[in-house]
Amino acid sequence: MTSTVPTAVPHADAQPAGVQPPITMFGPDFPYAYDDYLAHPAGLGQIPATEHGAEVAVIGGGLSGIVAAYELMKMGLKPVVYEADRIGGRLRTVGFEGCDPELTAEMGAMRFPPSSTALRHYIDLVGLETRPFPNPLAPGTPSTVVDLKGESHYAKTVDDLPPVYREVMDAWTSCLEEGADFSDMNRALRERDVPRIREIWARLVEKLDNQTFYGFLCDSPAFKSFRHREIFGQVGFGTGGWDTDFPNSILEILRVVYTEADDHHRSIVGGSQQLPLRLWEDEPRKITHWPAGTSLSSLHEGAPLPAVTRLHRTSGNRITVTDASGRIRTYRAAIFTAQSWLLLSKIACDDSLFPIDHWTAMERTHYMESSKLFVPVDRPFWLDPAVDDRGVPTGRDTMSMTLTDRMTRGTYLLDNGPDRPAVICLSYTWCDDSLKWLPLSAEERMEVMLNSLREIYPKVDIRKHLIGSPVTVSWENEPYFMGAFKANLPGHYRYQRRLFTHFMQDRLPADKRGIFLAGDDISWTAGWAEGAVQTALNAVWGVMSHFGGATDATNPGPGDLYDELAPVELPED
């Protein structure tokens, strides 16, 4: 699915005449300019000199944890990072055994929208490059095949598909306009018109909190045809089909399409895991208290502490952390960035860590399943000209980025240049489609996938191009994740609001302060790295305030502007 607005341009304070400001992930729930906060020369804030060197536990070494630790270190605090598995979390880049180490697969996050401007700050900071990601029908994608109910259609643009696909795309555009004030919100987000964003969103939250994505479609005259809803669910446009999201709250979907999180994607050259790894090693030029050359790595002697096994409160309202080695350390503040379900299962916790309403919100969080399988191949053979039974060129590519209602659902072709080894993501699936793969080994999955793709490309022998074994992941089966990411169900808005606003601890009882939640499942935009960054910055502001610090008056932080930007509060009774 592609959004209905023009391609975003790089963020800037001022735009040339006639050029629209870019869409960014600026709200709609909390329209705070995290990108401007990061870019301001005054920095994120300061703590009293008497607090310099104070330790803060950071639990989870994914992107949110590493960003939080990095910014706390720059302020002069000493972050102590705990990580159960590997630095990066769901920014997980892996290689293929026996293959060129530059040949990699993205097991988690692999595509990032330009609207993720706070994320972009850190990508640029560590000197990473990005390139267009080959989504179906994207401008940089050579070709796309849509295979539905046994019929395959080859396309370079949506206009190459049968008319029913254009009808479906137009129905989605109409549905968004009629049911969600899309054009008005689009304009408000581009202009960063906070009052207008809040006005539109407050009305929609109250109206749509209890509505599913599918129900929203069914209520639209544009989607009165089941056939149109089926096509939209199974193959969609741009990033693929949407039916795995149908049971979720429509508010979750609106957050994505309003901010173009689903469009214009780019990948990180060399793998997304480089971002947290480079931040771990980075030596900030501007740093308080610590000597020049200090990095997160040097503060930890090269490696984070192991998994946390227990969290509890001790005298003086301290947070006491026990790790897998048996080490026990006590802190005045801690940031928890791992998926919140771990607090219910893998980590022994005192009930006193959080108010009961926050425990309920964490317990009711809904995580989506997701699986991928990648194989390495000798070269991007899919760009070879296809031929018919007589050997005559057909004018098509041998193989294309593929959307289908078969088991594979989405197949992505990832090349590294002509005649160089390449990678195929044979299948990328969600929810029930992911669960279908769960009992199968990587080799078994690959066999089913190759058989499925053979039905779409009977003349293509993918197997003869393989140069290594497959790699796969099912995030619901990963013990420190138990799912890919949060996706709110209808009626979950209140739960999400509690989690996101947890960093405002002056709203909490005194005995419930000192531990801060962060991570993309705490954000309004779970599954997007931007949400991990934004909630990390919220937690950093919270810790700074907890230690008696403050922001510069010229660069107010998210907590300083909270009262005027606070998410809509729905009644509890």
N, C-alpha and C positions, 0 to 999 in steps of 0.2 A: 504494500500500500504506500502510495506517496501522498504527501499533504497537498493542499490546494493553493499554496502560496509560493511566491518566487523563491529562487535559491537564495540562501542567506549570504551576506557579505561579511567580511571581518568586522568585529566590534570596534567601534570608534566613538569618541565623545561627540564628534560632529561629522555630518555626512554632507557630501557635495549636493548641490541643488539637483532635485529630481531623483535622487537615489534614496530608496527606503532604508531606514535603520534596520539592522539585522534582528532576526528572531533569536532570542537567547532563552535559557532556562531560568527566566526571571519570574518566579511565581508559577501558577497563579495563587497558590495557597499562602505563600509568604514572599511577597515581591520585594526582596532585598537584593541589592547589587553586590553579590559576592565577588564578581570580577573586579569591580571598582575598589572594593575593600582591599583585595590582594595587590592591586597595582599602585595603591597610594604610597607616596614616599614616606609617610609617617609610620608605616608599618601597622601591625595588628594590635599593638598595645604594649604596655609595660607592667611589670610587677615591682613591688618595693625591693630595693637592694638587699634588705634583710632576708628576703625569700630566695635570693639567687642560690642555685644548687639544690633546692628542695626537690625531692623525688616525687614523681607522679607515675603511677602504674598505667600502662597502656596495654589493654588486653586485646590481642588480635593484630597481626602484622599484615593485614590486607591494605588496600589503598587508603581507607579511612584512618586506620591506625598509624600508618607511616606518615601521612600528611599531618595528623594531630601531633605525633611525636616530633616531627621536623619543626613545626611551628612553636611548640613548647620549648624545644631546645634553643631556638633563636631568641626566645624571650628570657632565657637564662635559667629555666627550670631543667631538671634532669629527668627526662622520660625513661622509664624502664619498660621495655617492650617484651611482652609474652606472646609466643607464637607456637601453636600446637603442631603445625605442619611445615609450611614454607612461606617465606615472605612473598606477598602478592595476593593471597586469598584467591578470589575468582579472576584475578589477572594472572592466569596460569598459562605459560608458554612452555611447551614440551618439544623434544626432538624425537627422532626416529632411530631406533637402535641400528647401528652399522651404516647410517647415512651421513651425508654432509651435515655438520652441526648447524649450518645456516638454514637448513630445511626444517621448519618448525610448524607446529599446529597450535592454534589458540583454543584451549579447552574451555575457557570461560569467555570473558569479554573479548570481542574481536572487531567490533565496529563502533565508532564514536561519532556522534553528530557535531557539526561545528557550533551548534547552539550551546554546547557544554563549555562555556567560556572560563569557568573557574578551573575545570580540568585542564583546559588549554594552557592556562598559566603555568601549571607544573610541567606539562609536556615541553613547553618552550624553555622553562627554567633549566631542565636537564639536557636540552639539546637534541630531543628526539624529532624524527621526521615522520610525517604521515603521508598517505596516498589514498586515492579513492578506493572504496571497498566495492567489489562487484555484486551489488544487489541486483535482483532481477529487474530488467528494464531501466536500470540506471544509465546515465549517459556514457559512463566509461565501461559498461559491460558489453562485450562484443555481440552477444545474442542471448536470448532467453527462450526456453521451451516451457510452455504451459501444457501439462498433461492431465486431463480430467476425464474420468469415466471412459478411459481407453482411447480417447482422441487427443492427439498431440498437435500443438500449434507453435510454429516457429515465429519469433518476433525479434526485431531490433528496437521497435518502439511499440507503445500500446496500440497505435493505429494499424499495426500489422495483425492484430488479433481480431477474431470475429466480433461483430457489433455488440454482442451481448456483454463483452468485457468492458467496452466503453460505457454501456448502460449501467453496469455495476459501479464503475468509478464515478459516474455522474450521480448515481443514487447516493453514494457515500458523501459526495460534496453537498448535495441537497439536504441530506439527513443532518449533517453537521451545522449547516446554515440555519435550518428551521428549528432544530432542537437544542442547539448549543451556542447560538450567536457567534458563529465562528469568525466572520469578518470583523465584527466589533472587537472581539477579544484579540484577534490577530493584530489589529491596528493598535490597541492599547498596549500589548506586549512589546511591539516594535518601538513605540514611543515611550515606553516605561511610564505610562500614565497610571500611577498607583491607585488614585481614587476610582478610575474607571475599571481597572482590573478587579478591584475589590467589590465594586458594585455588581458587575456581571457575575463574578464567581460566587458571591454570597447568595445570589438568587438561584444559581444552578445547584449549589451544594444542598440547599434546602429542598429543591425540587427533585433532585436526582439521586440523593444518597442511597435510597432503597432500590434503585433500578439497576438491573443487570445490563451488560453490554448488549446481549441478544434482545432483551426487552426493549431497549432503546431503538434498535433497528426495527423491531416489529411495530413499534408505535409510529414509525415514520411512513407516510404515504409512499415515499420514494422506494421503500423496501417491502411493498405489499406482496411482491412475488417471492415465494419460497426459493425458486430457482436462483434469483439474484442473491438472496441471503446465503444460499449454499455455496455459490461460486465465490462470493466475498469471503466466506469462512474458510474455504478450502485452499484457495490460491491467492486471493487478495491482489495487492499490487505492491511493488517496491520491496518491502521486507518479507513478503509472503502472506500466507493465510492467517486469519484472525480467529478461527473457531475455538482454539484452545483458550482464548481469552473470553469467550462468550459468557461464562458464568460469573466473571468478575464484575466489579462495580464499573459503571460507565464513567464515573469520575476518574478512574485510573487511566482509561483510554483517552479521555479529553486532555489530561495533563500531558500525555505523549504527543498528541497531534497538534495541540495549541503551540507547543514549544519546538516542533519539528524534530523531536527526539527520534522519530522514525525515518528521517530523511537525510539525504546528502552525506551518508556515512563515509568515514575515513578509517583506515587501519593504521596501526603504528608499525613503521618499518622495523623489522627485526623482532617484533613481538611485544605485546602489551606489558608483560611482566618486567620489562626493562624499566618502566616508570617507577614502581616502588623500589626496585633494586638500586636504581641510580639515586633516588632520594635518600636511601639508606646510606649510601657512600658519599653523598654530596657534602661539601664543606662550604657552608654559607659565607659569603663575603661580609655580610652585615649580621653580626651575632653579639648578643649581650652576655657578659660574664665569662663565657668559655673562651679559651685562647683560639687564635687563628688556626685553622686546620682541623677543628673539631667537627666530627660527623656523628650521626647516629651509630654507625659501625664502631667508631673509636670509643664511644661512651659505653658500648656493650662488649668490647674486646672481640668484635667481629661477628658475634651471633646473639640473637635474642634469647631470652630465657624460655624454658619449655612450657608446655601446656599448663593452664591453670586448672586445678582440680577442686579448689574450694575458695569461696568468697564469703567473708562475714564481717560484721562490725565489731569493733572492740572499744575499750574505754576511750573517752575523748572524741567519740564519733569518728574514729579512724576506720579505714578500709584495710582489712588484713587479707593477704593473698597467699594461698598455698599452691605451689606448682608441682609438676609431676616428679621432680627430683626430691620432693619433701621439704624444700626450702620454704620458709615462712617469712614474709616481709610485710610491714605495716606502713601505710601511706595516708597522708592527709587528703589525697584526692586520687581518683582513678577514672579512666575512660574505658568503657566496654564497647568495642567495635565489632566483635564477632556477631554472627547471627543470633538473635535473641533467644531462639529455642534452646541454645546450649545452656542457658541459665536455668532451664527447666529439666535438663536431662544429663548433660555431661559434667556439669559443675555443681558441686554441693553449695547451696546458697542459704543464707538466713532470710526468712521472710522480711526482716527489718531493713533489707537493702533498699526496697522500693515500697511506695504506697500500694495498697491492695489493688487500686484501679489500674496501676501500671502493670502489675503482675497479670491482671486479667487481659489487658491489651496485648501483652506478649504471648500469653497462652492462646489467644484467639487469632494471632497472626497466621495468615495462610501463605504457604510457600508453594510456588509452581515447580514442577519437575522439568528437567531438561536433559537431553543426551546429545552427544555428537560422536561421530567416528570419522577419522581422517586416515588417508593412505598416501604414501609417497609414490610418485611416478617419475619416469625417466625424463619427461619433457612435457610441455603444454600441447599434447597431441590434439586436443579438442579444437585448436585453431586451424588444423588441416582442413582443406576444402573437402566437403562431403561429395560422394559420387553415387550415382544410381546403379541399378543392376547391370547396365551396359558400360559402366565406368565413366560415364559422362558427368562432369561437375554439376552439382545442383544449385550452386550459388549460396549454399549454407555452410556453417561450421559443422565439423564432424560431431561435436557435442556442445551443449550449451548449459548455462546456468539453468537449473530445472526446478520448477514448482509442480508438485503432483499430489493427487489424493492417494497415491500408493504409500507403502510403509516408509519410504525414505523422506517424504514430504518436501524437503529442501536440499538440493545438492549444489555446492559452491565450488567453482574452479579457480584455483589460486596459483597464478604463474609468477615466476621470478625472472622472466625474460626469455627470449627465444633460445631453444635448445638447452635450457638449463633445467635441472630437476625441479619438479613442481609438486603441488599438493592438491588433493581433492578432498573436500569435506563431503563424503558420500551421503551423509544424512545429518540433519539438524532438526530435532523434534522437541515438542513441549507436552507437558501434562500427560493425558492418556496415551498419546503417541509415544512419549518417552517411556512410559511404563511397559509398553509392549516389548521394548528391547531389554528390560531389566534382567530377566533370567538368563540371557544369552551372553556367551563370552565374546570377546572382540572378534575372533575368527568366525564364530557363528553369525554374528551380526553382519560382518562383511559379506558372507556368502548370500544371505538373504537380500542385502542391499544390491549386490551385483546382479542377482537374478531379477530383482525389481527393475533396475535400470536397463537390463537387457530387453525388457518388454518395450521400453521407450526408444532405445537405440539398438535395434537388432543387429546392425552391421558393425557395432563398435565393441572391440574386445579390450575392455579396461584392464583385465587381468594380465595381459601380456606386457603392459607398461609398468606394472608394480615393481618397485625396487626395495621394498621393505615391508615389515609387518604393520598392521593397523594399530592405531592408538585410539582409545575411547574413554568416555566419561559418562556417568549417570549421576548428576549432582544430588539426586534424592538418596543415593546410596553412599555418598561421601560422609564419613562420620562426623566431621566438624562443620558440615553445612546442612545436610538433611533436606536439601532443596536448592533450586537455582536462585530464586529471589522471592521476596514478598509480593503478593498481589492481593489487594484488598477485595473482599467480597462485599455485596450490598449491605449497608448498615455499619460498615467498619470505619466510617470517617471519624467518629469520636475516638475510637481506639488509636488510630493513626495520629490524631491531634495530640493525644496524651504523650505518645512516644516522641514525636518531633519536638514538642515544647518542653521536654524534660530538662533541657539545658537552662531554663529559667528557674533556678532553684530557690529564688526568694519567694516563689509561689508554694514551695514545699515546706512541710514541718521541718524544724531544725534537725531532728534526728533522722531525716531521710535525705540529707544533702551529702555531697562529697563524691558520689559516683555518678558519672555522666554517660548517657547512651549516645552512640554514634554508629554510622554505617549506613549502607544504602537502604536497609530495611527499616531504619528509623526515619528516613527521608520520605518525601512525598513522591519521589520518582525512583522507586526501587528498580534494580536491574540496570540502572545507568550510573556510570562512574561519577557523573556530576553530583548525584545525590550523596555518594560516599564522601566527596570532597566538602560539600556544603555542610553536612552534619558534623564532619570533623572540625570545621571552622566554628560552628556553633559551640561544640564542646571545648575548644580552645578558649573561646570567649568566656565560657562558664568557669573553667579552671582559673583563668586569669582573675576573674572577679572573686572567686573563692579565696584566692591568695591576696586579696586586697588591691589588685591591680586595676588599671583602667585604660581605655583607648584614648588616643589623641582627639581633641575636640573637633579637628578637621576631618577625621575619619571614623565616624561612629560605627561600632560593630553591630552584629545582628541583635544582641541583647539590648543595646542602647536604643534601638529603634523598634523594639518588640511591640510596645503598646500601640503604636500607630500602624503596624504591619501585621499584627497577630492573626493567625488563621481564624476563620469563621468558627464561632462556638455554637453548636447546636444544643438545644435543651436536652437534659438527661431524663426528665420526667414527662 
